[in-house]
């Protein structure tokens, strides 16, 4: 069995022994790969002294059918995101994104578009900056990531409705906004027109002066929808949104 190479972001890690790690990597071409990195924590070796959470690197893996763990052969660190280590809000957002990737993607199911969006979001919220620089648009990046994740995993919500007015009903069990007279089991959430318009133009968010309160509402709606899909509210979600599903 040959070694496959890919670039990836570490989304989880565990100490396997004093010198080895078990890690989950979100690879651009391979998808989520869980593997054992023997000797990864040695100062000299093929792993740059270890695989750090939320770092991007090139890795090699031997993936065998019907094996839970791949054998990781190397890790060449390419990029870190400094602000994630110094800013609690940025750190919580990054861990939330990584948690969603781990929970919503099947092993070895590649999503290169989502990978690129994930890395760009980490760059936006995790970039080092001077005290004079304005904070990055972390909320906007998180919103684009959540939308891309839901779209890539087949849960892209329906946003249009024939119902007139400025407030609509979003039914997670039906996958989006209810049409006039449409029935649906489960909860229904009131959603403002401005929130739906924000999501409808999400690809153009950086060019629109969307009020921060609208971006926040859109983020919370997608987080609550993801919570419904997962059937649980991850602790990382609570840290970012303070009970987003309520």
N, C-alpha and C positions, 0 to 999 in steps of 0.2 A: 504494500500500500504506500503510495507516494505522498510527499508533503505538498499541501496546498497553501498558497500564500495569498494574503488579503490584507487590507487595511481595516482597522476596527477601533471601537471605543470600548473601554472596560466599563461595564454597567454593574458588575458585582464581583466581589472577591472574598475568599476565605483562606485563612492560613491552614494548610494541609499538614505541615510539619515545620520544624525550625527553618528549613531551607526551601520548602516548596509551597506552592499556592494552587488553589482551585479557583478559576476565574470564569466569568461569563463575558464574552466579547460580542458586541454587535458589529458584525462584519458587513462591509458594503456589498460584497459579492456572495458571501456565504450565509448571511443572516446571523441569528444568534447561535453562537457556538460556546458550549460549556466544556472546559477542558482542564487537564492537570498540567501544570507547569513545574516540572521537577527541577529543583535547584534554582528556582527563579529568584530567591532572596539572597543568593550569594552575590558578593560585590562584583566579582568577575564571572562573566558567563554570557549566555546568549539572551539574557532577559533584562539587561541594563539595570541590574540590582533589584528587580521586582516590577510587577505590573500594578500601577496605581489606578484607583478609581477615577473615572471621568478624565482619563488621558487617552490620546489618540496615538496609534502606532501601527507599524507593519508587523504582522505575525505569521508564523508558519504553524500548520496544524496537520496532524495525521488523523483523519476521520474514518473510523471503521463502522460498517453497518452493524446495527443492533447493539452498539456500545453507548452507554450513557455519557461517558466522558471521552472527548478527543484527547490526543497527546499533543500538547503545545511544544514546539521545538525551538521557538525563538520569539523575541519581542524587541523591535527597534523603535524606541520612543520618537515620535514625530512632533507632538504638540501637547502642551498643557494649557490650562485656562486659569491664570493666576488669581483672578478675583473670586473664584469659587472657594478659595482657601481663606479669604479675608472678609467676605461679605455674606452674612447669614441668609439674606433674602435670595441672593444669587445661588448660594449653595443649596437651599431648599428647592428652588425651581429646577435646578439641574438634577438633583436626586429624584424629583418627581417625574421628570421626563424619562430618566433611565429606568425607573420603576415601571412606568407604563410600557416601555419597550419590552422589558422582560416578561411582563404579565400578558401582553396582548399579541405578541408574535410567537408563532410556533418555531421550534428549533429548526435551524438550517432552512429557513424560508426567507430568501433575500428580498429586500426592499431598498434598492439603491437611492430612489428619490427620498424616502424617509430618512435614510442614513445621511444624505447630504443636508437635509433640513435640520436634523439633529445636531450635526457638527456646526452648521451656521448659527443655530440658536445658542450653542455652547460658546461660540466665539463672541456673539453679541453680549451675552450676559456675563461672560467670564473674562472679558478682555481687561487687561490692566489699564488704569487711567490715572491721570494726575488729579489732585483735589480741585483744580480749576475747571476740569472737563465736566460737562453735564452727564448725568447717569444715562446708561444705554436704555433703549426701549425694550426692557425685559418682558413687559407684559405683552407687547406686540409680537415678540419672538415666540413667547410661550403659546400665544393664540395660534400663530401659523403652524407651530409644531403639533398642537393638539388636533387641529383641522386636518393636517396632512396624515397624522397617525390614523384617525378615524376613516379618512378616505382610503388609505392604503390597505386597511384591514377589512374593508367592505362595510363599514358602518357610517358612511357619509350621510349626515342627516338631511332630510327634506326641509327646505326653507320657505317654499312658496305656498300660498294659500289663497283660495278664492273668497275667503271671508273678509268683508270690509272692516275697517277700523284700524286702531293703532296698537291693540293688544291681541295676542293670539294664544292658542293653546299648543304646547309642545308635549307630545306623548312619547316617552322613550320606548315603550313597547311597540309602537308603530313606526319608530324610526324618524320622527320629526314632527313638523307642524301639521296639525289636523286640518282637513278640508271642511268646508261648511257641512254640518250634519253628520260628519264621520264619527263613528264610535270607536272606542279603544279601551282595552283593559288596562288596569294599573293606574299609576299616578299621571296627573296632568299638571304641567307647569305653565304659569302665565309668562309670556315673553313679549317684550316690546318690539314694535316695528323697527326701531333704531338698532336693536340688537341683531335682528335678522339682516338688516341692510349692511351692518358691519361685517357679518359673516359672508354675505353674498359678494362683497368686494374685498375679500381677505387678501387676495393676491396683490391688491393695490394699496394695502394698508400704509406702507411707508410714504406714499404720495398723498394721503388724505389726512386731514386734520381731525381725525376721529377723537372725540372726547375720551379722556382716560376712563371715566365712569362707564362708558359704553363698552370699551375694550374689556373692562373688568367684568361686566355682566356677561359678555360673550364668552370669556374665559371660564367663568363659573358655570355657565350653561353646558359647555362642552365637557367640563370636569364632572358635572353631575351625570351627564349622559354616559361618560366612560365608567363612572361608578355603577350605574345601572347595568351596563354590559358585563362588567366584571362580577357583579353580584356582591360586592363588598367595597368598603371605602378604605383605601390604603392609607397608612399613617402618613406617607409622604404627601398625599393629597390634603389631609387635614392640616398639615404644617403650612401648606401654601394658601389654602382657601378657608381654613377654619370651618370645617364641616360643609364642604361645597355641595353635598347632596341634600342638605336640608332646605 
